[in-house]
Amino acid sequence: MEKTKEGAVLLLSGGMDSATCLWWMRREVAGPIHALSIDYGQRHRVELECAAHLAGRAGVPHKVVGLDLAAIGGSPLTDAGLAVPAAREDRQLATVVPFRNLLFATLAAAWAETLGLAAVYLAPVKDDYRSYRDCRRPFYDSLEGTLGLGATREGRWTLHTPFVDQWKTEVVKLGLELGVPYELTHTCYEGKRPACGQCDACAERLAAFAANGVPDPLAYAAA
């Protein structure tokens, strides 16, 4: 595969982890960064607006691709008829969107190939391990090989997950050092503003900021 260009595609959700990854990449990655967001019929599609604002602030090109996972359903993130569980219910597993990261990473690789690139960055964190099996490094190791086998030409793909062994608390610490504009991000599974403050995503975010001794810049209906 003739991929000699420097640069990479970043899956930018509009959340705090991928926003931190973008700011980290601006410091660490040679060549242009191309941000990709997926409109998959998510309840919290306000995150797409956040991704656009983040890309604009960072000065990187941004593309949105549609993928209708609402047609499949099975998760409260893609089915408005299902209630989003509160963190206190300990039911985060119910929010899994089956094979979401497999589909996202493959779309990102497809776009990267059209750009002459072979590097894709994603921002799973260690907090995700318990419920989201497609946020673990062995999954991405396997997928790298699969992408190489299925690409247009022979070559090595790299799926970079720089935060996969870090807790969200550590990622926020790095982001604060990098000056990430967390006020432009969205986390709440409910897709609400002010954020619900009750879902697992809100609970993890609030805990990460509290652990760093700084207030979360987002407003919450309850916390």
PyMOL CGO cylinders between C-alpha atoms (Angstrom):
from pymol import cmd
from pymol.cgo import CYLINDER

trace = [
    CYLINDER, 0.00, 0.00, 0.00, 1.59, 3.27, -1.07, 0.3, 1, 1, 1, 1, 1, 1,
    CYLINDER, 1.59, 3.27, -1.07, 0.93, 5.31, 2.02, 0.3, 1, 1, 1, 1, 1, 1,
    CYLINDER, 0.93, 5.31, 2.02, 3.85, 7.62, 2.59, 0.3, 1, 1, 1, 1, 1, 1,
    CYLINDER, 3.85, 7.62, 2.59, 2.02, 10.72, 3.74, 0.3, 1, 1, 1, 1, 1, 1,
    CYLINDER, 2.02, 10.72, 3.74, 2.35, 11.93, 7.27, 0.3, 1, 1, 1, 1, 1, 1,
    CYLINDER, 2.35, 11.93, 7.27, -0.82, 12.67, 9.17, 0.3, 1, 1, 1, 1, 1, 1,
    CYLINDER, -0.82, 12.67, 9.17, -3.77, 10.77, 10.58, 0.3, 1, 1, 1, 1, 1, 1,
    CYLINDER, -3.77, 10.77, 10.58, -7.53, 10.53, 10.92, 0.3, 1, 1, 1, 1, 1, 1,
    CYLINDER, -7.53, 10.53, 10.92, -9.01, 11.05, 14.40, 0.3, 1, 1, 1, 1, 1, 1,
    CYLINDER, -9.01, 11.05, 14.40, -12.42, 9.75, 15.39, 0.3, 1, 1, 1, 1, 1, 1,
    CYLINDER, -12.42, 9.75, 15.39, -13.76, 12.86, 17.11, 0.3, 1, 1, 1, 1, 1, 1,
    CYLINDER, -13.76, 12.86, 17.11, -16.99, 12.20, 18.97, 0.3, 1, 1, 1, 1, 1, 1,
    CYLINDER, -16.99, 12.20, 18.97, -17.30, 15.61, 20.59, 0.3, 1, 1, 1, 1, 1, 1,
    CYLINDER, -17.30, 15.61, 20.59, -16.69, 14.10, 24.01, 0.3, 1, 1, 1, 1, 1, 1,
    CYLINDER, -16.69, 14.10, 24.01, -13.94, 14.88, 26.48, 0.3, 1, 1, 1, 1, 1, 1,
    CYLINDER, -13.94, 14.88, 26.48, -11.65, 11.96, 25.68, 0.3, 1, 1, 1, 1, 1, 1,
    CYLINDER, -11.65, 11.96, 25.68, -11.47, 12.46, 21.92, 0.3, 1, 1, 1, 1, 1, 1,
    CYLINDER, -11.47, 12.46, 21.92, -11.17, 16.23, 22.45, 0.3, 1, 1, 1, 1, 1, 1,
    CYLINDER, -11.17, 16.23, 22.45, -8.15, 15.60, 24.66, 0.3, 1, 1, 1, 1, 1, 1,
    CYLINDER, -8.15, 15.60, 24.66, -6.75, 13.27, 22.02, 0.3, 1, 1, 1, 1, 1, 1,
    CYLINDER, -6.75, 13.27, 22.02, -7.09, 16.01, 19.39, 0.3, 1, 1, 1, 1, 1, 1,
    CYLINDER, -7.09, 16.01, 19.39, -5.17, 18.52, 21.48, 0.3, 1, 1, 1, 1, 1, 1,
    CYLINDER, -5.17, 18.52, 21.48, -2.54, 15.87, 22.29, 0.3, 1, 1, 1, 1, 1, 1,
    CYLINDER, -2.54, 15.87, 22.29, -2.20, 15.01, 18.58, 0.3, 1, 1, 1, 1, 1, 1,
    CYLINDER, -2.20, 15.01, 18.58, -1.63, 18.65, 17.71, 0.3, 1, 1, 1, 1, 1, 1,
    CYLINDER, -1.63, 18.65, 17.71, 1.46, 18.43, 19.90, 0.3, 1, 1, 1, 1, 1, 1,
    CYLINDER, 1.46, 18.43, 19.90, 2.62, 14.92, 19.08, 0.3, 1, 1, 1, 1, 1, 1,
    CYLINDER, 2.62, 14.92, 19.08, 1.60, 13.95, 15.54, 0.3, 1, 1, 1, 1, 1, 1,
    CYLINDER, 1.60, 13.95, 15.54, 3.52, 15.00, 12.44, 0.3, 1, 1, 1, 1, 1, 1,
    CYLINDER, 3.52, 15.00, 12.44, 1.44, 15.98, 9.43, 0.3, 1, 1, 1, 1, 1, 1,
    CYLINDER, 1.44, 15.98, 9.43, -2.16, 17.08, 9.09, 0.3, 1, 1, 1, 1, 1, 1,
    CYLINDER, -2.16, 17.08, 9.09, -4.94, 15.80, 11.33, 0.3, 1, 1, 1, 1, 1, 1,
    CYLINDER, -4.94, 15.80, 11.33, -8.33, 15.01, 9.81, 0.3, 1, 1, 1, 1, 1, 1,
    CYLINDER, -8.33, 15.01, 9.81, -11.26, 14.75, 12.25, 0.3, 1, 1, 1, 1, 1, 1,
    CYLINDER, -11.26, 14.75, 12.25, -14.13, 12.35, 11.54, 0.3, 1, 1, 1, 1, 1, 1,
    CYLINDER, -14.13, 12.35, 11.54, -17.44, 12.21, 13.40, 0.3, 1, 1, 1, 1, 1, 1,
    CYLINDER, -17.44, 12.21, 13.40, -20.19, 9.63, 12.92, 0.3, 1, 1, 1, 1, 1, 1,
    CYLINDER, -20.19, 9.63, 12.92, -23.87, 10.50, 12.89, 0.3, 1, 1, 1, 1, 1, 1,
    CYLINDER, -23.87, 10.50, 12.89, -25.22, 7.09, 13.83, 0.3, 1, 1, 1, 1, 1, 1,
    CYLINDER, -25.22, 7.09, 13.83, -28.67, 8.09, 15.02, 0.3, 1, 1, 1, 1, 1, 1,
    CYLINDER, -28.67, 8.09, 15.02, -27.45, 8.66, 18.57, 0.3, 1, 1, 1, 1, 1, 1,
    CYLINDER, -27.45, 8.66, 18.57, -29.75, 10.15, 21.17, 0.3, 1, 1, 1, 1, 1, 1,
    CYLINDER, -29.75, 10.15, 21.17, -26.97, 12.54, 22.13, 0.3, 1, 1, 1, 1, 1, 1,
    CYLINDER, -26.97, 12.54, 22.13, -26.34, 13.83, 18.61, 0.3, 1, 1, 1, 1, 1, 1,
    CYLINDER, -26.34, 13.83, 18.61, -25.64, 17.26, 20.09, 0.3, 1, 1, 1, 1, 1, 1,
    CYLINDER, -25.64, 17.26, 20.09, -22.11, 15.84, 20.35, 0.3, 1, 1, 1, 1, 1, 1,
    CYLINDER, -22.11, 15.84, 20.35, -21.79, 16.33, 16.59, 0.3, 1, 1, 1, 1, 1, 1,
    CYLINDER, -21.79, 16.33, 16.59, -22.15, 20.09, 17.04, 0.3, 1, 1, 1, 1, 1, 1,
    CYLINDER, -22.15, 20.09, 17.04, -19.50, 19.92, 19.75, 0.3, 1, 1, 1, 1, 1, 1,
    CYLINDER, -19.50, 19.92, 19.75, -17.17, 18.00, 17.45, 0.3, 1, 1, 1, 1, 1, 1,
    CYLINDER, -17.17, 18.00, 17.45, -17.55, 20.68, 14.78, 0.3, 1, 1, 1, 1, 1, 1,
    CYLINDER, -17.55, 20.68, 14.78, -16.77, 23.42, 17.30, 0.3, 1, 1, 1, 1, 1, 1,
    CYLINDER, -16.77, 23.42, 17.30, -13.75, 21.52, 18.61, 0.3, 1, 1, 1, 1, 1, 1,
    CYLINDER, -13.75, 21.52, 18.61, -12.36, 20.91, 15.13, 0.3, 1, 1, 1, 1, 1, 1,
    CYLINDER, -12.36, 20.91, 15.13, -12.85, 24.58, 14.31, 0.3, 1, 1, 1, 1, 1, 1,
    CYLINDER, -12.85, 24.58, 14.31, -11.08, 25.67, 17.49, 0.3, 1, 1, 1, 1, 1, 1,
    CYLINDER, -11.08, 25.67, 17.49, -8.21, 23.26, 16.78, 0.3, 1, 1, 1, 1, 1, 1,
    CYLINDER, -8.21, 23.26, 16.78, -8.00, 24.34, 13.14, 0.3, 1, 1, 1, 1, 1, 1,
    CYLINDER, -8.00, 24.34, 13.14, -8.40, 20.87, 11.62, 0.3, 1, 1, 1, 1, 1, 1,
    CYLINDER, -8.40, 20.87, 11.62, -10.70, 19.75, 8.78, 0.3, 1, 1, 1, 1, 1, 1,
    CYLINDER, -10.70, 19.75, 8.78, -13.81, 17.93, 9.97, 0.3, 1, 1, 1, 1, 1, 1,
    CYLINDER, -13.81, 17.93, 9.97, -16.07, 15.45, 8.21, 0.3, 1, 1, 1, 1, 1, 1,
    CYLINDER, -16.07, 15.45, 8.21, -19.36, 13.89, 9.35, 0.3, 1, 1, 1, 1, 1, 1,
    CYLINDER, -19.36, 13.89, 9.35, -20.43, 10.51, 7.97, 0.3, 1, 1, 1, 1, 1, 1,
    CYLINDER, -20.43, 10.51, 7.97, -23.87, 8.97, 8.45, 0.3, 1, 1, 1, 1, 1, 1,
    CYLINDER, -23.87, 8.97, 8.45, -24.37, 5.40, 9.69, 0.3, 1, 1, 1, 1, 1, 1,
    CYLINDER, -24.37, 5.40, 9.69, -27.92, 4.52, 10.75, 0.3, 1, 1, 1, 1, 1, 1,
    CYLINDER, -27.92, 4.52, 10.75, -27.51, 2.33, 13.82, 0.3, 1, 1, 1, 1, 1, 1,
    CYLINDER, -27.51, 2.33, 13.82, -30.91, 3.50, 15.04, 0.3, 1, 1, 1, 1, 1, 1,
    CYLINDER, -30.91, 3.50, 15.04, -32.33, 1.10, 12.44, 0.3, 1, 1, 1, 1, 1, 1,
    CYLINDER, -32.33, 1.10, 12.44, -30.77, -1.73, 14.47, 0.3, 1, 1, 1, 1, 1, 1,
    CYLINDER, -30.77, -1.73, 14.47, -31.49, -0.35, 17.93, 0.3, 1, 1, 1, 1, 1, 1,
    CYLINDER, -31.49, -0.35, 17.93, -30.84, -2.44, 21.02, 0.3, 1, 1, 1, 1, 1, 1,
    CYLINDER, -30.84, -2.44, 21.02, -29.35, 0.38, 23.08, 0.3, 1, 1, 1, 1, 1, 1,
    CYLINDER, -29.35, 0.38, 23.08, -30.88, 3.45, 24.74, 0.3, 1, 1, 1, 1, 1, 1,
    CYLINDER, -30.88, 3.45, 24.74, -28.26, 5.47, 22.86, 0.3, 1, 1, 1, 1, 1, 1,
    CYLINDER, -28.26, 5.47, 22.86, -29.91, 4.55, 19.54, 0.3, 1, 1, 1, 1, 1, 1,
    CYLINDER, -29.91, 4.55, 19.54, -33.48, 3.74, 20.61, 0.3, 1, 1, 1, 1, 1, 1,
    CYLINDER, -33.48, 3.74, 20.61, -35.51, 6.58, 22.09, 0.3, 1, 1, 1, 1, 1, 1,
    CYLINDER, -35.51, 6.58, 22.09, -37.96, 4.03, 23.45, 0.3, 1, 1, 1, 1, 1, 1,
    CYLINDER, -37.96, 4.03, 23.45, -35.39, 2.68, 25.89, 0.3, 1, 1, 1, 1, 1, 1,
    CYLINDER, -35.39, 2.68, 25.89, -34.56, 4.56, 29.08, 0.3, 1, 1, 1, 1, 1, 1,
    CYLINDER, -34.56, 4.56, 29.08, -30.99, 5.58, 29.82, 0.3, 1, 1, 1, 1, 1, 1,
    CYLINDER, -30.99, 5.58, 29.82, -30.01, 3.93, 33.12, 0.3, 1, 1, 1, 1, 1, 1,
    CYLINDER, -30.01, 3.93, 33.12, -28.74, 6.08, 35.96, 0.3, 1, 1, 1, 1, 1, 1,
    CYLINDER, -28.74, 6.08, 35.96, -25.22, 5.40, 37.24, 0.3, 1, 1, 1, 1, 1, 1,
    CYLINDER, -25.22, 5.40, 37.24, -26.63, 4.29, 40.60, 0.3, 1, 1, 1, 1, 1, 1,
    CYLINDER, -26.63, 4.29, 40.60, -28.38, 1.38, 38.83, 0.3, 1, 1, 1, 1, 1, 1,
    CYLINDER, -28.38, 1.38, 38.83, -25.03, -0.13, 37.80, 0.3, 1, 1, 1, 1, 1, 1,
    CYLINDER, -25.03, -0.13, 37.80, -26.38, -1.02, 34.34, 0.3, 1, 1, 1, 1, 1, 1,
    CYLINDER, -26.38, -1.02, 34.34, -23.87, 0.64, 32.01, 0.3, 1, 1, 1, 1, 1, 1,
    CYLINDER, -23.87, 0.64, 32.01, -23.69, -2.58, 30.01, 0.3, 1, 1, 1, 1, 1, 1,
    CYLINDER, -23.69, -2.58, 30.01, -27.21, -1.78, 28.78, 0.3, 1, 1, 1, 1, 1, 1,
    CYLINDER, -27.21, -1.78, 28.78, -25.85, 1.26, 26.92, 0.3, 1, 1, 1, 1, 1, 1,
    CYLINDER, -25.85, 1.26, 26.92, -23.57, -0.77, 24.64, 0.3, 1, 1, 1, 1, 1, 1,
    CYLINDER, -23.57, -0.77, 24.64, -24.14, -0.15, 20.92, 0.3, 1, 1, 1, 1, 1, 1,
    CYLINDER, -24.14, -0.15, 20.92, -23.11, -3.49, 19.39, 0.3, 1, 1, 1, 1, 1, 1,
    CYLINDER, -23.11, -3.49, 19.39, -19.86, -3.31, 17.40, 0.3, 1, 1, 1, 1, 1, 1,
    CYLINDER, -19.86, -3.31, 17.40, -19.95, 0.48, 17.31, 0.3, 1, 1, 1, 1, 1, 1,
    CYLINDER, -19.95, 0.48, 17.31, -16.20, 0.93, 17.49, 0.3, 1, 1, 1, 1, 1, 1,
    CYLINDER, -16.20, 0.93, 17.49, -15.61, -1.77, 14.88, 0.3, 1, 1, 1, 1, 1, 1,
    CYLINDER, -15.61, -1.77, 14.88, -17.84, 0.10, 12.45, 0.3, 1, 1, 1, 1, 1, 1,
    CYLINDER, -17.84, 0.10, 12.45, -16.40, 3.51, 13.36, 0.3, 1, 1, 1, 1, 1, 1,
    CYLINDER, -16.40, 3.51, 13.36, -12.78, 2.42, 13.05, 0.3, 1, 1, 1, 1, 1, 1,
    CYLINDER, -12.78, 2.42, 13.05, -13.49, 0.80, 9.69, 0.3, 1, 1, 1, 1, 1, 1,
    CYLINDER, -13.49, 0.80, 9.69, -15.15, 3.96, 8.37, 0.3, 1, 1, 1, 1, 1, 1,
    CYLINDER, -15.15, 3.96, 8.37, -12.22, 6.01, 9.62, 0.3, 1, 1, 1, 1, 1, 1,
    CYLINDER, -12.22, 6.01, 9.62, -9.78, 3.66, 7.88, 0.3, 1, 1, 1, 1, 1, 1,
    CYLINDER, -9.78, 3.66, 7.88, -11.78, 3.90, 4.65, 0.3, 1, 1, 1, 1, 1, 1,
    CYLINDER, -11.78, 3.90, 4.65, -11.56, 7.69, 4.70, 0.3, 1, 1, 1, 1, 1, 1,
    CYLINDER, -11.56, 7.69, 4.70, -7.89, 7.54, 5.66, 0.3, 1, 1, 1, 1, 1, 1,
    CYLINDER, -7.89, 7.54, 5.66, -7.20, 5.38, 2.62, 0.3, 1, 1, 1, 1, 1, 1,
    CYLINDER, -7.20, 5.38, 2.62, -8.75, 7.97, 0.31, 0.3, 1, 1, 1, 1, 1, 1,
    CYLINDER, -8.75, 7.97, 0.31, -6.45, 10.56, 1.92, 0.3, 1, 1, 1, 1, 1, 1,
    CYLINDER, -6.45, 10.56, 1.92, -3.38, 8.39, 1.40, 0.3, 1, 1, 1, 1, 1, 1,
    CYLINDER, -3.38, 8.39, 1.40, -3.01, 7.75, 5.15, 0.3, 1, 1, 1, 1, 1, 1,
    CYLINDER, -3.01, 7.75, 5.15, -2.70, 4.57, 7.19, 0.3, 1, 1, 1, 1, 1, 1,
    CYLINDER, -2.70, 4.57, 7.19, -3.03, 5.91, 10.74, 0.3, 1, 1, 1, 1, 1, 1,
    CYLINDER, -3.03, 5.91, 10.74, -6.26, 6.23, 12.72, 0.3, 1, 1, 1, 1, 1, 1,
    CYLINDER, -6.26, 6.23, 12.72, -6.51, 7.56, 16.27, 0.3, 1, 1, 1, 1, 1, 1,
    CYLINDER, -6.51, 7.56, 16.27, -9.24, 6.70, 18.77, 0.3, 1, 1, 1, 1, 1, 1,
    CYLINDER, -9.24, 6.70, 18.77, -9.64, 7.67, 22.42, 0.3, 1, 1, 1, 1, 1, 1,
    CYLINDER, -9.64, 7.67, 22.42, -10.90, 4.76, 24.54, 0.3, 1, 1, 1, 1, 1, 1,
    CYLINDER, -10.90, 4.76, 24.54, -9.87, 5.00, 28.20, 0.3, 1, 1, 1, 1, 1, 1,
    CYLINDER, -9.87, 5.00, 28.20, -9.38, 2.46, 30.94, 0.3, 1, 1, 1, 1, 1, 1,
    CYLINDER, -9.38, 2.46, 30.94, -12.74, 3.31, 32.55, 0.3, 1, 1, 1, 1, 1, 1,
    CYLINDER, -12.74, 3.31, 32.55, -14.43, 1.84, 29.46, 0.3, 1, 1, 1, 1, 1, 1,
    CYLINDER, -14.43, 1.84, 29.46, -13.04, -1.69, 29.92, 0.3, 1, 1, 1, 1, 1, 1,
    CYLINDER, -13.04, -1.69, 29.92, -15.73, -3.06, 32.21, 0.3, 1, 1, 1, 1, 1, 1,
    CYLINDER, -15.73, -3.06, 32.21, -18.69, -2.50, 29.90, 0.3, 1, 1, 1, 1, 1, 1,
    CYLINDER, -18.69, -2.50, 29.90, -17.26, -1.84, 26.45, 0.3, 1, 1, 1, 1, 1, 1,
    CYLINDER, -17.26, -1.84, 26.45, -15.23, -4.77, 25.14, 0.3, 1, 1, 1, 1, 1, 1,
    CYLINDER, -15.23, -4.77, 25.14, -14.45, -2.89, 21.92, 0.3, 1, 1, 1, 1, 1, 1,
    CYLINDER, -14.45, -2.89, 21.92, -12.48, -0.33, 23.93, 0.3, 1, 1, 1, 1, 1, 1,
    CYLINDER, -12.48, -0.33, 23.93, -9.68, -2.78, 24.79, 0.3, 1, 1, 1, 1, 1, 1,
    CYLINDER, -9.68, -2.78, 24.79, -6.30, -2.85, 23.12, 0.3, 1, 1, 1, 1, 1, 1,
    CYLINDER, -6.30, -2.85, 23.12, -6.46, -6.54, 22.03, 0.3, 1, 1, 1, 1, 1, 1,
    CYLINDER, -6.46, -6.54, 22.03, -9.52, -5.64, 19.96, 0.3, 1, 1, 1, 1, 1, 1,
    CYLINDER, -9.52, -5.64, 19.96, -7.61, -2.93, 18.10, 0.3, 1, 1, 1, 1, 1, 1,
    CYLINDER, -7.61, -2.93, 18.10, -4.56, -5.16, 17.68, 0.3, 1, 1, 1, 1, 1, 1,
    CYLINDER, -4.56, -5.16, 17.68, -6.75, -7.70, 15.92, 0.3, 1, 1, 1, 1, 1, 1,
    CYLINDER, -6.75, -7.70, 15.92, -8.51, -5.06, 13.83, 0.3, 1, 1, 1, 1, 1, 1,
    CYLINDER, -8.51, -5.06, 13.83, -5.21, -3.64, 12.59, 0.3, 1, 1, 1, 1, 1, 1,
    CYLINDER, -5.21, -3.64, 12.59, -4.43, -6.97, 10.97, 0.3, 1, 1, 1, 1, 1, 1,
    CYLINDER, -4.43, -6.97, 10.97, -7.91, -7.25, 9.51, 0.3, 1, 1, 1, 1, 1, 1,
    CYLINDER, -7.91, -7.25, 9.51, -7.68, -3.80, 7.94, 0.3, 1, 1, 1, 1, 1, 1,
    CYLINDER, -7.68, -3.80, 7.94, -4.37, -4.72, 6.37, 0.3, 1, 1, 1, 1, 1, 1,
    CYLINDER, -4.37, -4.72, 6.37, -5.90, -7.83, 4.85, 0.3, 1, 1, 1, 1, 1, 1,
    CYLINDER, -5.90, -7.83, 4.85, -8.91, -6.00, 3.45, 0.3, 1, 1, 1, 1, 1, 1,
    CYLINDER, -8.91, -6.00, 3.45, -7.32, -2.76, 2.24, 0.3, 1, 1, 1, 1, 1, 1,
    CYLINDER, -7.32, -2.76, 2.24, -7.02, -1.95, -1.44, 0.3, 1, 1, 1, 1, 1, 1,
    CYLINDER, -7.02, -1.95, -1.44, -3.30, -2.68, -1.44, 0.3, 1, 1, 1, 1, 1, 1,
    CYLINDER, -3.30, -2.68, -1.44, -0.85, -4.47, 0.83, 0.3, 1, 1, 1, 1, 1, 1,
    CYLINDER, -0.85, -4.47, 0.83, 0.31, -2.45, 3.81, 0.3, 1, 1, 1, 1, 1, 1,
    CYLINDER, 0.31, -2.45, 3.81, 0.23, -1.97, 7.55, 0.3, 1, 1, 1, 1, 1, 1,
    CYLINDER, 0.23, -1.97, 7.55, -2.54, -0.08, 9.27, 0.3, 1, 1, 1, 1, 1, 1,
    CYLINDER, -2.54, -0.08, 9.27, -2.07, 1.46, 12.69, 0.3, 1, 1, 1, 1, 1, 1,
    CYLINDER, -2.07, 1.46, 12.69, -4.92, 2.11, 15.09, 0.3, 1, 1, 1, 1, 1, 1,
    CYLINDER, -4.92, 2.11, 15.09, -3.52, 4.36, 17.79, 0.3, 1, 1, 1, 1, 1, 1,
    CYLINDER, -3.52, 4.36, 17.79, -5.17, 4.40, 21.23, 0.3, 1, 1, 1, 1, 1, 1,
    CYLINDER, -5.17, 4.40, 21.23, -2.90, 6.65, 23.30, 0.3, 1, 1, 1, 1, 1, 1,
    CYLINDER, -2.90, 6.65, 23.30, -5.18, 6.70, 26.37, 0.3, 1, 1, 1, 1, 1, 1,
    CYLINDER, -5.18, 6.70, 26.37, -6.26, 3.06, 26.44, 0.3, 1, 1, 1, 1, 1, 1,
    CYLINDER, -6.26, 3.06, 26.44, -4.25, 2.35, 29.62, 0.3, 1, 1, 1, 1, 1, 1,
    CYLINDER, -4.25, 2.35, 29.62, -5.13, 5.62, 31.34, 0.3, 1, 1, 1, 1, 1, 1,
    CYLINDER, -5.13, 5.62, 31.34, -8.05, 6.42, 33.61, 0.3, 1, 1, 1, 1, 1, 1,
    CYLINDER, -8.05, 6.42, 33.61, -10.34, 9.29, 32.69, 0.3, 1, 1, 1, 1, 1, 1,
    CYLINDER, -10.34, 9.29, 32.69, -8.94, 11.18, 35.68, 0.3, 1, 1, 1, 1, 1, 1,
    CYLINDER, -8.94, 11.18, 35.68, -5.49, 11.05, 34.06, 0.3, 1, 1, 1, 1, 1, 1,
    CYLINDER, -5.49, 11.05, 34.06, -6.87, 12.10, 30.68, 0.3, 1, 1, 1, 1, 1, 1,
    CYLINDER, -6.87, 12.10, 30.68, -8.55, 15.16, 32.19, 0.3, 1, 1, 1, 1, 1, 1,
    CYLINDER, -8.55, 15.16, 32.19, -5.30, 16.05, 33.96, 0.3, 1, 1, 1, 1, 1, 1,
    CYLINDER, -5.30, 16.05, 33.96, -3.49, 15.96, 30.62, 0.3, 1, 1, 1, 1, 1, 1,
    CYLINDER, -3.49, 15.96, 30.62, -6.26, 17.92, 28.93, 0.3, 1, 1, 1, 1, 1, 1,
    CYLINDER, -6.26, 17.92, 28.93, -6.11, 20.66, 31.52, 0.3, 1, 1, 1, 1, 1, 1,
    CYLINDER, -6.11, 20.66, 31.52, -2.36, 20.93, 30.91, 0.3, 1, 1, 1, 1, 1, 1,
    CYLINDER, -2.36, 20.93, 30.91, -2.96, 21.11, 27.15, 0.3, 1, 1, 1, 1, 1, 1,
    CYLINDER, -2.96, 21.11, 27.15, -5.70, 23.71, 27.47, 0.3, 1, 1, 1, 1, 1, 1,
    CYLINDER, -5.70, 23.71, 27.47, -8.52, 21.58, 26.05, 0.3, 1, 1, 1, 1, 1, 1,
    CYLINDER, -8.52, 21.58, 26.05, -11.71, 23.68, 25.86, 0.3, 1, 1, 1, 1, 1, 1,
    CYLINDER, -11.71, 23.68, 25.86, -13.86, 21.22, 27.80, 0.3, 1, 1, 1, 1, 1, 1,
    CYLINDER, -13.86, 21.22, 27.80, -16.71, 23.72, 27.78, 0.3, 1, 1, 1, 1, 1, 1,
    CYLINDER, -16.71, 23.72, 27.78, -17.16, 22.81, 24.09, 0.3, 1, 1, 1, 1, 1, 1,
    CYLINDER, -17.16, 22.81, 24.09, -17.51, 19.07, 24.74, 0.3, 1, 1, 1, 1, 1, 1,
    CYLINDER, -17.51, 19.07, 24.74, -20.56, 16.90, 25.40, 0.3, 1, 1, 1, 1, 1, 1,
    CYLINDER, -20.56, 16.90, 25.40, -20.73, 13.76, 27.52, 0.3, 1, 1, 1, 1, 1, 1,
    CYLINDER, -20.73, 13.76, 27.52, -24.30, 13.13, 28.74, 0.3, 1, 1, 1, 1, 1, 1,
    CYLINDER, -24.30, 13.13, 28.74, -25.95, 9.99, 27.31, 0.3, 1, 1, 1, 1, 1, 1,
    CYLINDER, -25.95, 9.99, 27.31, -29.31, 11.75, 27.46, 0.3, 1, 1, 1, 1, 1, 1,
    CYLINDER, -29.31, 11.75, 27.46, -28.07, 14.43, 25.08, 0.3, 1, 1, 1, 1, 1, 1,
    CYLINDER, -28.07, 14.43, 25.08, -29.41, 17.10, 27.40, 0.3, 1, 1, 1, 1, 1, 1,
    CYLINDER, -29.41, 17.10, 27.40, -28.23, 20.60, 28.17, 0.3, 1, 1, 1, 1, 1, 1,
    CYLINDER, -28.23, 20.60, 28.17, -27.87, 21.14, 31.04, 0.3, 1, 1, 1, 1, 1, 1,
    CYLINDER, -27.87, 21.14, 31.04, -26.49, 17.58, 31.28, 0.3, 1, 1, 1, 1, 1, 1,
    CYLINDER, -26.49, 17.58, 31.28, -28.56, 15.11, 33.31, 0.3, 1, 1, 1, 1, 1, 1,
    CYLINDER, -28.56, 15.11, 33.31, -25.81, 14.49, 35.89, 0.3, 1, 1, 1, 1, 1, 1,
    CYLINDER, -25.81, 14.49, 35.89, -27.22, 11.02, 36.55, 0.3, 1, 1, 1, 1, 1, 1,
    CYLINDER, -27.22, 11.02, 36.55, -26.11, 8.72, 33.71, 0.3, 1, 1, 1, 1, 1, 1,
    CYLINDER, -26.11, 8.72, 33.71, -22.86, 6.78, 33.81, 0.3, 1, 1, 1, 1, 1, 1,
    CYLINDER, -22.86, 6.78, 33.81, -21.19, 9.15, 31.35, 0.3, 1, 1, 1, 1, 1, 1,
    CYLINDER, -21.19, 9.15, 31.35, -22.01, 12.20, 33.48, 0.3, 1, 1, 1, 1, 1, 1,
    CYLINDER, -22.01, 12.20, 33.48, -20.97, 10.43, 36.68, 0.3, 1, 1, 1, 1, 1, 1,
    CYLINDER, -20.97, 10.43, 36.68, -17.57, 9.46, 35.26, 0.3, 1, 1, 1, 1, 1, 1,
    CYLINDER, -17.57, 9.46, 35.26, -16.98, 12.95, 33.90, 0.3, 1, 1, 1, 1, 1, 1,
    CYLINDER, -16.98, 12.95, 33.90, -17.89, 14.66, 37.16, 0.3, 1, 1, 1, 1, 1, 1,
    CYLINDER, -17.89, 14.66, 37.16, -15.66, 12.28, 39.12, 0.3, 1, 1, 1, 1, 1, 1,
    CYLINDER, -15.66, 12.28, 39.12, -12.71, 12.95, 36.80, 0.3, 1, 1, 1, 1, 1, 1,
    CYLINDER, -12.71, 12.95, 36.80, -12.94, 16.70, 37.22, 0.3, 1, 1, 1, 1, 1, 1,
    CYLINDER, -12.94, 16.70, 37.22, -13.44, 16.39, 40.98, 0.3, 1, 1, 1, 1, 1, 1,
    CYLINDER, -13.44, 16.39, 40.98, -10.36, 14.17, 41.24, 0.3, 1, 1, 1, 1, 1, 1,
    CYLINDER, -10.36, 14.17, 41.24, -8.35, 16.93, 39.57, 0.3, 1, 1, 1, 1, 1, 1,
    CYLINDER, -8.35, 16.93, 39.57, -9.72, 19.54, 41.95, 0.3, 1, 1, 1, 1, 1, 1,
    CYLINDER, -9.72, 19.54, 41.95, -11.34, 21.68, 39.27, 0.3, 1, 1, 1, 1, 1, 1,
    CYLINDER, -11.34, 21.68, 39.27, -15.00, 22.32, 38.46, 0.3, 1, 1, 1, 1, 1, 1,
    CYLINDER, -15.00, 22.32, 38.46, -16.53, 20.87, 35.33, 0.3, 1, 1, 1, 1, 1, 1,
    CYLINDER, -16.53, 20.87, 35.33, -17.29, 23.80, 32.99, 0.3, 1, 1, 1, 1, 1, 1,
    CYLINDER, -17.29, 23.80, 32.99, -20.58, 22.23, 31.90, 0.3, 1, 1, 1, 1, 1, 1,
    CYLINDER, -20.58, 22.23, 31.90, -23.91, 22.89, 33.61, 0.3, 1, 1, 1, 1, 1, 1,
    CYLINDER, -23.91, 22.89, 33.61, -25.86, 20.01, 35.17, 0.3, 1, 1, 1, 1, 1, 1,
    CYLINDER, -25.86, 20.01, 35.17, -29.54, 19.62, 35.98, 0.3, 1, 1, 1, 1, 1, 1,
    CYLINDER, -29.54, 19.62, 35.98, -28.55, 17.38, 38.89, 0.3, 1, 1, 1, 1, 1, 1,
    CYLINDER, -28.55, 17.38, 38.89, -25.27, 16.04, 40.20, 0.3, 1, 1, 1, 1, 1, 1,
]
cmd.load_cgo(trace, "trace")
